[in-house]
Amino acid sequence: QVQLVESGGGLVQPGGSLTLSCAASGSISGITTMAWYRQAPGKQRELVAGITSGGTPNYADSVKGRFTISRDNAKNTVYLRMNSLKPEDTAVYYCKAQITTAWSLNDYWGQGTQVTVSS
């Protein structure tokens, strides 16, 4: 059984910062791509940032220069450092990981963590 557990969400003022974490656990043989998505009320889920197993990141245009994705392969954990937060960043943030177990390769999702940017 594989689980992804997110933490670090909360309420922050515009211009503030937050760091999200997502730790994978269970019968994991390997993890390839890890990513953060977000879904605002009434909108579709969108990719925020992704990172390969080798550490190559990619970002949505809306967060470039403000957000930084990183990962610790020894801890099976991905992070999202969010700076200069804007009200439009308000959403539920989900992590996703492509994980290999003994028998298969599948995408796994976390339960989501709420980020609210408001004064």
GUROVEX-906187 format. One record per residue: residue in three letters; z, y, x of N, C-alpha, C in turn. Coordinates in Angstrom, 1 decimal. Layout:
residues N
(vonu ALA,(Z,Y,X),(Z,Y,X),(Z,Y,X))
...
end
This chain:
residues 119
(vonu GLN,(0.0,-1.2,0.8),(0.0,0.0,0.0),(0.0,1.2,0.9))
(vonu VAL,(-0.9,2.2,0.6),(-1.0,3.4,1.3),(-0.6,4.6,0.5))
(vonu GLN,(0.2,5.5,1.1),(0.7,6.7,0.4),(0.4,7.9,1.2))
(vonu LEU,(0.0,9.0,0.5),(0.0,10.3,1.1),(1.0,11.2,0.5))
(vonu VAL,(1.9,11.8,1.3),(2.9,12.7,0.7),(2.8,14.1,1.3))
(vonu GLU,(2.6,15.0,0.4),(2.4,16.4,0.8),(3.7,17.2,0.7))
(vonu SER,(3.8,18.2,1.5),(5.0,19.1,1.4),(4.6,20.5,1.9))
(vonu GLY,(5.4,21.5,1.6),(5.2,22.8,2.2),(4.7,23.9,1.2))
(vonu GLY,(4.4,23.5,0.0),(3.9,24.5,-1.0),(5.1,25.4,-1.4))
(vonu GLY,(4.7,26.4,-2.2),(5.7,27.4,-2.7),(5.1,28.7,-3.2))
(vonu LEU,(6.0,29.6,-3.4),(5.7,31.0,-3.8),(5.7,31.9,-2.6))
(vonu VAL,(4.6,32.7,-2.4),(4.6,33.6,-1.2),(3.9,34.9,-1.7))
(vonu GLN,(4.3,36.0,-1.0),(3.7,37.2,-1.4),(2.3,37.4,-0.7))
(vonu PRO,(1.4,38.2,-1.3),(0.1,38.4,-0.6),(0.3,38.9,0.8))
(vonu GLY,(-0.5,38.3,1.7),(-0.4,38.6,3.1),(0.5,37.7,3.8))
(vonu GLY,(1.2,36.9,3.1),(2.2,35.9,3.7),(1.5,34.7,4.2))
(vonu SER,(2.4,33.8,4.7),(1.9,32.5,5.3),(2.7,31.3,4.8))
(vonu LEU,(2.0,30.2,4.8),(2.6,28.9,4.5),(1.9,27.8,5.3))
(vonu THR,(2.7,26.8,5.6),(2.1,25.6,6.3),(2.3,24.4,5.4))
(vonu LEU,(1.2,23.7,5.0),(1.3,22.5,4.3),(1.2,21.3,5.2))
(vonu SER,(1.9,20.2,4.9),(1.9,19.0,5.6),(1.5,17.8,4.7))
(vonu CYS,(0.9,16.8,5.3),(0.5,15.6,4.5),(0.6,14.4,5.4))
(vonu ALA,(1.6,13.5,5.1),(1.8,12.4,5.9),(1.3,11.1,5.2))
(vonu ALA,(0.6,10.3,5.9),(0.1,9.0,5.4),(1.0,7.9,5.9))
(vonu SER,(1.3,7.0,5.0),(2.1,5.8,5.4),(1.6,4.6,4.7))
(vonu GLY,(2.1,3.4,5.3),(1.7,2.1,4.7),(0.9,1.3,5.7))
(vonu SER,(0.2,0.3,5.2),(-0.5,-0.6,6.1),(-1.8,0.0,6.6))
(vonu ILE,(-1.7,0.9,7.5),(-2.9,1.7,8.0),(-3.4,1.1,9.3))
(vonu SER,(-4.7,0.8,9.3),(-5.3,0.4,10.6),(-5.9,1.6,11.3))
(vonu GLY,(-6.4,2.6,10.6),(-6.9,3.8,11.2),(-7.2,4.8,10.1))
(vonu ILE,(-7.4,6.1,10.6),(-7.7,7.2,9.7),(-8.8,7.9,10.3))
(vonu THR,(-9.9,8.1,9.5),(-11.0,8.9,10.0),(-10.8,10.4,9.6))
(vonu THR,(-11.6,10.8,8.6),(-11.5,12.2,8.2),(-10.3,12.5,7.4))
(vonu MET,(-9.6,13.6,7.6),(-8.6,14.1,6.8),(-9.0,15.5,6.3))
(vonu ALA,(-8.6,15.8,5.1),(-9.0,17.1,4.5),(-8.0,17.6,3.5))
(vonu TRP,(-8.1,18.9,3.2),(-7.4,19.6,2.2),(-8.4,20.1,1.1))
(vonu TYR,(-8.0,19.9,-0.1),(-8.8,20.4,-1.3),(-7.8,21.3,-2.1))
(vonu ARG,(-8.4,22.1,-3.0),(-7.5,22.8,-3.9),(-8.2,22.9,-5.3))
(vonu GLN,(-7.3,23.1,-6.3),(-7.8,23.2,-7.6),(-7.0,24.3,-8.3))
(vonu ALA,(-7.7,25.3,-8.7),(-7.1,26.4,-9.5),(-7.3,26.1,-11.0))
(vonu PRO,(-6.4,26.7,-11.8),(-6.5,26.5,-13.3),(-7.9,26.8,-13.8))
(vonu GLY,(-8.5,25.9,-14.5),(-9.8,26.1,-15.1),(-11.0,26.0,-14.1))
(vonu LYS,(-10.7,25.6,-12.9),(-11.8,25.5,-11.9),(-11.9,24.1,-11.4))
(vonu GLN,(-13.0,23.8,-10.8),(-13.2,22.5,-10.1),(-12.4,22.4,-8.8))
(vonu ARG,(-12.1,21.2,-8.4),(-11.5,21.0,-7.1),(-12.5,21.3,-6.1))
(vonu GLU,(-12.1,22.0,-5.0),(-13.0,22.4,-3.9),(-12.4,22.0,-2.6))
(vonu LEU,(-13.3,21.8,-1.6),(-12.9,21.5,-0.3),(-12.4,22.8,0.4))
(vonu VAL,(-11.3,22.8,1.0),(-10.8,23.9,1.7),(-11.0,23.8,3.2))
(vonu ALA,(-10.7,22.6,3.8),(-10.9,22.3,5.2),(-10.8,20.9,5.5))
(vonu GLY,(-11.5,20.4,6.5),(-11.5,19.0,6.9),(-11.4,18.9,8.4))
(vonu ILE,(-11.0,17.7,8.9),(-10.9,17.5,10.3),(-11.2,16.1,10.6))
(vonu THR,(-12.0,15.9,11.6),(-12.4,14.5,12.0),(-11.3,13.9,12.9))
(vonu SER,(-11.4,12.6,13.1),(-10.4,11.9,13.9),(-10.4,12.5,15.3))
(vonu GLY,(-11.5,13.0,15.8),(-11.5,13.7,17.1),(-11.0,15.1,17.2))
(vonu GLY,(-10.7,15.6,16.0),(-10.2,17.0,15.9),(-11.1,18.1,15.6))
(vonu THR,(-12.4,17.8,15.2),(-13.3,18.8,14.9),(-13.1,19.3,13.5))
(vonu PRO,(-12.8,20.6,13.3),(-12.6,21.1,12.0),(-13.8,21.7,11.3))
(vonu ASN,(-13.7,21.8,10.0),(-14.7,22.6,9.3),(-13.9,23.3,8.1))
(vonu TYR,(-14.4,24.5,7.7),(-13.7,25.3,6.7),(-14.7,25.8,5.7))
(vonu ALA,(-14.1,26.0,4.5),(-14.8,26.7,3.4),(-14.9,28.2,3.9))
(vonu ASP,(-16.0,28.8,3.5),(-16.2,30.2,3.9),(-15.1,31.1,3.5))
(vonu SER,(-14.5,30.8,2.3),(-13.5,31.7,1.8),(-12.2,31.7,2.6))
(vonu VAL,(-12.0,30.7,3.4),(-10.7,30.6,4.2),(-10.9,30.7,5.7))
(vonu LYS,(-12.2,30.8,6.2),(-12.4,30.9,7.6),(-11.7,32.1,8.2))
(vonu GLY,(-11.1,31.9,9.3),(-10.4,33.0,10.0),(-9.0,33.2,9.5))
(vonu ARG,(-8.6,32.6,8.4),(-7.3,32.7,7.8),(-6.5,31.4,7.8))
(vonu PHE,(-7.2,30.3,7.6),(-6.5,29.0,7.6),(-6.9,28.2,8.8))
(vonu THR,(-6.0,27.3,9.2),(-6.2,26.4,10.4),(-5.7,25.0,10.0))
(vonu ILE,(-6.7,24.1,10.1),(-6.3,22.7,9.9),(-6.1,22.0,11.2))
(vonu SER,(-5.1,21.1,11.3),(-4.8,20.3,12.5),(-4.3,19.0,12.1))
(vonu ARG,(-4.2,18.1,13.0),(-3.7,16.8,12.7),(-2.9,16.2,13.9))
(vonu ASP,(-2.0,15.3,13.6),(-1.2,14.6,14.6),(-1.5,13.1,14.4))
(vonu ASN,(-2.4,12.5,15.2),(-2.8,11.1,14.9),(-1.7,10.2,15.1))
(vonu ALA,(-0.7,10.5,16.0),(0.4,9.6,16.2),(1.3,9.5,15.0))
(vonu LYS,(1.3,10.6,14.2),(2.2,10.6,13.0),(1.4,10.5,11.7))
(vonu ASN,(0.1,10.2,11.9),(-0.8,10.1,10.7),(-0.6,11.3,9.7))
(vonu THR,(-0.5,12.5,10.3),(-0.2,13.7,9.5),(-1.3,14.7,9.7))
(vonu VAL,(-1.6,15.4,8.6),(-2.5,16.6,8.7),(-1.8,17.8,8.2))
(vonu TYR,(-2.1,18.9,8.8),(-1.4,20.2,8.5),(-2.5,21.2,8.1))
(vonu LEU,(-2.0,22.2,7.3),(-2.9,23.3,6.9),(-2.0,24.6,7.1))
(vonu ARG,(-2.3,25.4,8.1),(-1.6,26.6,8.3),(-2.4,27.7,7.6))
(vonu MET,(-1.8,28.4,6.6),(-2.5,29.4,5.8),(-1.9,30.8,6.1))
(vonu ASN,(-2.7,31.7,6.6),(-2.2,33.0,6.9),(-3.0,34.0,6.0))
(vonu SER,(-2.5,35.2,5.9),(-3.1,36.3,5.2),(-3.5,35.8,3.8))
(vonu LEU,(-2.5,35.2,3.1),(-2.8,34.6,1.8),(-3.1,35.6,0.8))
(vonu LYS,(-4.0,35.3,-0.2),(-4.4,36.2,-1.2),(-4.1,35.5,-2.6))
(vonu PRO,(-4.0,36.3,-3.6),(-3.8,35.8,-4.9),(-4.8,34.7,-5.3))
(vonu GLU,(-6.0,34.9,-4.9),(-7.1,33.9,-5.2),(-6.9,32.5,-4.5))
(vonu ASP,(-5.9,32.5,-3.6),(-5.6,31.2,-2.9),(-4.7,30.4,-3.8))
(vonu THR,(-4.2,30.9,-4.9),(-3.3,30.2,-5.7),(-4.0,29.0,-6.3))
(vonu ALA,(-3.3,27.8,-6.2),(-3.9,26.6,-6.6),(-3.0,25.4,-6.3))
(vonu VAL,(-3.3,24.3,-6.8),(-2.7,23.0,-6.4),(-3.5,22.5,-5.2))
(vonu TYR,(-2.8,22.3,-4.1),(-3.5,21.8,-2.9),(-3.3,20.3,-2.7))
(vonu TYR,(-4.4,19.6,-2.5),(-4.3,18.1,-2.3),(-4.9,17.7,-1.0))
(vonu CYS,(-4.2,16.7,-0.4),(-4.8,16.2,0.9),(-5.6,14.9,0.5))
(vonu LYS,(-6.6,14.6,1.3),(-7.3,13.4,1.2),(-7.5,12.8,2.6))
(vonu ALA,(-7.5,11.5,2.7),(-7.7,10.8,3.9),(-8.5,9.6,3.7))
(vonu GLN,(-9.4,9.4,4.7),(-10.3,8.2,4.7),(-9.6,7.2,5.6))
(vonu ILE,(-9.0,6.1,4.9),(-8.1,5.2,5.6),(-8.6,3.8,5.6))
(vonu THR,(-8.6,3.2,6.8),(-8.9,1.8,6.9),(-7.6,0.9,6.9))
(vonu THR,(-7.6,-0.1,6.0),(-6.5,-1.0,6.0),(-7.1,-2.4,6.6))
(vonu ALA,(-6.4,-3.4,6.4),(-6.8,-4.7,7.0),(-8.1,-5.2,6.3))
(vonu TRP,(-8.3,-4.7,5.1),(-9.4,-5.3,4.3),(-10.5,-4.3,3.8))
(vonu SER,(-10.2,-3.0,3.9),(-11.1,-2.1,3.3),(-11.0,-0.7,3.9))
(vonu LEU,(-12.0,0.1,3.6),(-12.0,1.6,3.9),(-12.1,2.3,2.6))
(vonu ASN,(-11.1,3.2,2.3),(-11.1,3.9,1.1),(-10.6,5.3,1.3))
(vonu ASP,(-10.9,6.2,0.3),(-10.3,7.5,0.3),(-9.0,7.5,-0.5))
(vonu TYR,(-8.0,8.1,0.0),(-6.7,8.2,-0.6),(-6.3,9.7,-0.8))
(vonu TRP,(-5.7,10.0,-2.0),(-5.3,11.3,-2.3),(-3.8,11.5,-2.4))
(vonu GLY,(-3.3,12.6,-2.0),(-1.9,13.0,-2.2),(-1.7,13.4,-3.7))
(vonu GLN,(-0.4,13.7,-4.0),(-0.1,14.0,-5.4),(-0.3,15.5,-5.7))
(vonu GLY,(-0.5,16.3,-4.6),(-0.7,17.8,-4.8),(0.6,18.6,-4.6))
(vonu THR,(0.4,19.8,-4.1),(1.5,20.7,-3.9),(1.1,22.1,-4.4))
(vonu GLN,(1.9,22.7,-5.1),(1.5,24.0,-5.7),(1.7,25.2,-4.7))
(vonu VAL,(0.7,26.0,-4.6),(0.8,27.2,-3.8),(0.5,28.4,-4.7))
(vonu THR,(1.5,29.3,-4.8),(1.3,30.5,-5.6),(1.5,31.7,-4.8))
(vonu VAL,(0.4,32.6,-4.8),(0.4,33.8,-4.1),(0.5,35.0,-5.1))
(vonu SER,(1.7,35.6,-5.1),(1.9,36.6,-6.1),(3.0,37.6,-5.6))
(vonu SER,(2.9,38.8,-6.0),(4.0,39.8,-5.7),(5.0,39.9,-6.8))
end
